[in-house]
Amino acid sequence: MLEFLKAPGFLSPYGTMGADISSVMAWIFTVLFIYGWRLAKRHQGQRHHTLTLWGMVAMLGYFTAYYLARGLGALALEGKEGFGGPDWVYSYIFLPLLNIHILVISLGLVLAIYMLILGFRTAFKKNSEMHLRAGTLTMAPKIFKNIMIGAGVICGVIAVFRWGPIQRFLVYLSAFVLVVLVLLMERGLEKWIPDGGTRHRKIGAFTMCLYVTALFTSTATYVMLYFIYPVKEVVG
């Protein structure tokens, strides 16, 4: 799989298959979720539920498989590999964009899981249409604790079986920290936005902003890597 991802791509003479597929999939998923968000705004709950549910499942499955295949490496942690431009562009433009992208996409993937769970907790079906239930929605302390423990166990097991450079360990640790932060955020949101339906709508809009930001930053870094400042050879 790694050899396939490192093969020459189809969007740029300097890109790799993995980078090109990732770029195309980012556009597909973002457009898909924008359309799903519009369906929700038009009160087409059933279509929004179906499209968003399977779209997020596909996105989580794809990005998990892709980043695991790449060893969960990132240029921000590996150095100036694959960037052929000036040092000042790398330090003050490319690297900040890449770091923002990593942060946004990491938070976006965690929020995707959160939104799926929140949607199931607040939704109900009436006359073949999905609706959001109004009313206070809180998480039981036992569930909070179980999720925290489960996330720690999953990240720990993956880290043990895929042990490698410290950069990889930092990725697993960051994933666990993100889960903890989202859980703590949920505690705050329970007080700030106690109504479950309203919470789903507001966090959904925020998540959409994250996905658009992730698309912008990923496209910008792709163009800089493989069109403006490429290394004059195919890189992984």
C-alpha positions as CSV (number, residue, x, y, z in Angstrom):
1,M,0.0,0.0,0.0
2,L,2.8,2.4,0.9
3,E,4.4,1.8,-2.5
4,F,1.2,2.6,-4.2
5,L,0.8,5.9,-2.3
6,K,4.3,6.9,-3.2
7,A,3.8,6.2,-6.9
8,P,3.5,9.2,-9.4
9,G,0.2,10.9,-9.2
10,F,-2.3,12.1,-11.8
11,L,-2.8,15.8,-10.9
12,S,0.8,17.1,-11.0
13,P,4.0,15.8,-12.6
14,Y,5.6,16.1,-9.1
15,G,2.8,14.7,-6.9
16,T,2.3,11.3,-5.5
17,M,-0.7,9.0,-5.9
18,G,-1.4,9.3,-2.1
19,A,-1.3,13.1,-2.2
20,D,-3.5,13.3,-5.3
21,I,-6.1,10.9,-4.0
22,S,-6.2,12.7,-0.6
23,S,-6.7,16.0,-2.3
24,V,-9.6,14.7,-4.5
25,M,-11.2,13.0,-1.5
26,A,-11.0,16.2,0.5
27,W,-12.9,18.1,-2.1
28,I,-15.5,15.3,-2.4
29,F,-16.1,15.0,1.3
30,T,-16.3,18.8,1.8
31,V,-18.8,19.3,-1.0
32,L,-20.8,16.3,0.2
33,F,-21.0,17.8,3.8
34,I,-21.9,21.3,2.5
35,Y,-24.8,19.7,0.6
36,G,-25.8,17.8,3.6
37,W,-25.7,20.9,5.7
38,R,-27.9,22.7,3.1
39,L,-30.4,19.8,3.3
40,A,-30.6,20.3,7.1
41,K,-31.2,24.1,6.6
42,R,-34.1,23.2,4.3
43,H,-35.6,20.9,7.0
44,Q,-35.0,17.7,4.9
45,G,-33.9,15.8,7.9
46,Q,-34.0,12.3,6.5
47,R,-31.9,13.0,3.5
48,H,-29.5,15.0,5.7
49,H,-29.3,12.2,8.2
50,T,-28.6,9.5,5.5
51,L,-26.1,11.5,3.6
52,T,-24.2,12.8,6.6
53,L,-24.1,9.5,8.4
54,W,-22.6,7.5,5.6
55,G,-20.5,10.3,4.4
56,M,-18.8,10.7,7.8
57,V,-18.4,6.9,8.1
58,A,-16.7,6.8,4.7
59,M,-14.5,9.8,5.6
60,L,-13.4,8.4,8.9
61,G,-12.7,5.0,7.3
62,Y,-10.8,6.6,4.4
63,F,-8.6,8.9,6.4
64,T,-7.9,6.3,9.1
65,A,-6.7,3.9,6.5
66,Y,-4.7,6.5,4.6
67,Y,-2.9,7.9,7.6
68,L,-2.2,4.5,9.1
69,A,-0.8,3.4,5.7
70,R,1.5,6.5,5.7
71,G,2.7,5.7,9.3
72,L,0.8,8.8,10.5
73,G,3.8,10.9,9.5
74,A,3.4,14.6,8.7
75,L,5.7,17.1,7.1
76,A,5.3,19.4,10.1
77,L,7.0,16.8,12.2
78,E,9.4,15.3,9.7
79,G,11.2,18.4,8.5
80,K,11.4,20.1,5.1
81,E,11.0,16.9,3.1
82,G,9.4,17.4,-0.2
83,F,9.3,21.2,-0.2
84,G,11.5,22.9,-2.8
85,G,10.9,26.5,-2.1
86,P,12.8,29.2,-0.1
87,D,13.3,28.7,3.6
88,W,11.3,31.9,4.5
89,V,8.3,30.6,2.5
90,Y,8.5,27.2,4.2
91,S,8.8,28.8,7.7
92,Y,6.3,31.6,7.5
93,I,3.7,30.4,5.0
94,F,3.8,26.7,4.2
95,L,4.5,25.4,7.7
96,P,1.8,27.6,9.4
97,L,-0.7,26.5,6.8
98,L,0.3,22.9,7.3
99,N,0.1,23.1,11.1
100,I,-3.4,24.8,10.9
101,H,-4.5,22.0,8.5
102,I,-3.3,19.3,10.9
103,L,-5.0,20.9,13.8
104,V,-8.3,21.6,12.0
105,I,-8.5,18.2,10.4
106,S,-7.7,16.4,13.7
107,L,-10.4,18.4,15.5
108,G,-12.8,17.9,12.5
109,L,-12.4,14.1,12.6
110,V,-13.1,14.0,16.3
111,L,-16.1,16.3,15.9
112,A,-17.4,14.1,13.1
113,I,-17.6,11.2,15.6
114,Y,-19.1,13.6,18.2
115,M,-21.7,14.9,15.8
116,L,-22.7,11.4,14.8
117,I,-23.3,10.5,18.4
118,L,-25.1,13.7,19.2
119,G,-27.3,13.3,16.2
120,F,-28.4,9.9,17.3
121,R,-29.0,11.2,20.8
122,T,-31.2,14.1,19.7
123,A,-33.0,12.7,16.6
124,F,-36.3,11.0,16.3
125,K,-38.3,9.9,13.3
126,K,-41.9,11.2,12.5
127,N,-43.8,10.6,9.3
128,S,-40.7,9.2,7.5
129,E,-38.7,12.3,8.4
130,M,-35.9,12.9,10.9
131,H,-36.3,15.7,13.4
132,L,-34.2,17.0,16.3
133,R,-35.7,16.6,19.7
134,A,-36.0,19.7,21.8
135,G,-35.0,19.6,25.5
136,T,-32.1,19.4,27.9
137,L,-29.5,16.8,26.9
138,T,-26.7,15.8,29.3
139,M,-24.1,13.0,29.4
140,A,-24.1,10.7,32.4
141,P,-20.9,10.7,34.4
142,K,-20.5,6.9,33.8
143,I,-20.6,7.4,30.0
144,F,-18.1,10.3,30.3
145,K,-15.8,8.1,32.2
146,N,-16.2,5.0,29.9
147,I,-15.5,7.1,26.8
148,M,-12.4,8.6,28.4
149,I,-11.1,5.1,29.4
150,G,-12.0,3.6,26.0
151,A,-10.2,6.3,24.1
152,G,-7.1,5.9,26.2
153,V,-7.1,2.1,25.7
154,I,-7.6,2.3,21.9
155,C,-4.8,4.9,21.5
156,G,-2.5,2.9,23.8
157,V,-3.1,-0.3,22.0
158,I,-2.5,1.3,18.6
159,A,0.7,2.9,19.9
160,V,2.0,-0.4,21.2
161,F,1.3,-2.3,18.0
162,R,2.6,0.5,15.7
163,W,5.5,1.6,17.9
164,G,8.0,3.8,16.0
165,P,9.5,7.3,16.0
166,I,8.5,9.8,18.7
167,Q,6.6,11.8,16.0
168,R,4.2,8.9,15.6
169,F,3.7,8.6,19.4
170,L,2.9,12.3,19.5
171,V,0.1,11.8,16.9
172,Y,-1.5,9.0,19.1
173,L,-1.1,11.2,22.2
174,S,-2.7,14.2,20.3
175,A,-5.6,12.0,19.3
176,F,-6.3,11.1,22.9
177,V,-5.9,14.7,24.0
178,L,-8.4,15.8,21.4
179,V,-11.0,13.2,22.6
180,V,-10.5,14.5,26.2
181,L,-10.9,18.1,25.0
182,V,-14.1,17.3,23.1
183,L,-15.5,15.6,26.2
184,L,-14.6,18.6,28.4
185,M,-16.1,20.8,25.7
186,E,-19.3,18.8,25.9
187,R,-19.5,19.4,29.6
188,G,-19.3,23.2,28.9
189,L,-21.8,23.0,26.1
190,E,-24.3,21.2,28.3
191,K,-24.4,24.4,30.4
192,W,-24.0,26.9,27.6
193,I,-26.4,25.2,25.1
194,P,-28.5,22.8,27.2
195,D,-31.0,22.1,24.4
196,G,-29.7,19.1,22.4
197,G,-31.3,20.1,19.1
198,T,-29.9,23.6,19.2
199,R,-26.5,22.2,20.2
200,H,-26.5,19.9,17.2
201,R,-27.2,22.7,14.8
202,K,-24.6,25.1,16.3
203,I,-21.8,22.6,16.5
204,G,-22.7,21.3,13.1
205,A,-22.3,24.8,11.6
206,F,-18.9,25.1,13.5
207,T,-17.8,21.7,12.1
208,M,-18.7,22.8,8.6
209,C,-16.4,25.9,9.0
210,L,-13.6,23.6,10.1
211,Y,-14.1,21.4,7.0
212,V,-14.0,24.4,4.7
213,T,-10.8,25.6,6.5
214,A,-9.3,22.2,6.2
215,L,-10.1,22.1,2.4
216,F,-8.5,25.6,1.9
217,T,-5.3,24.7,3.8
218,S,-4.9,21.3,2.3
219,T,-5.4,22.7,-1.2
220,A,-3.0,25.6,-0.5
221,T,-0.3,23.2,0.8
222,Y,-0.8,20.8,-2.1
223,V,-0.4,23.6,-4.7
224,M,2.7,24.9,-3.0
225,L,4.2,21.4,-2.7
226,Y,3.5,20.0,-6.2
227,F,3.0,23.1,-8.5
228,I,4.8,26.2,-7.1
229,Y,7.7,24.8,-5.1
230,P,8.1,21.1,-6.0
231,V,11.3,19.1,-5.6
232,K,12.2,18.1,-9.1
233,E,11.5,14.5,-8.5
234,V,8.6,12.3,-7.3
235,V,8.6,12.4,-3.5
236,G,6.6,10.3,-0.9
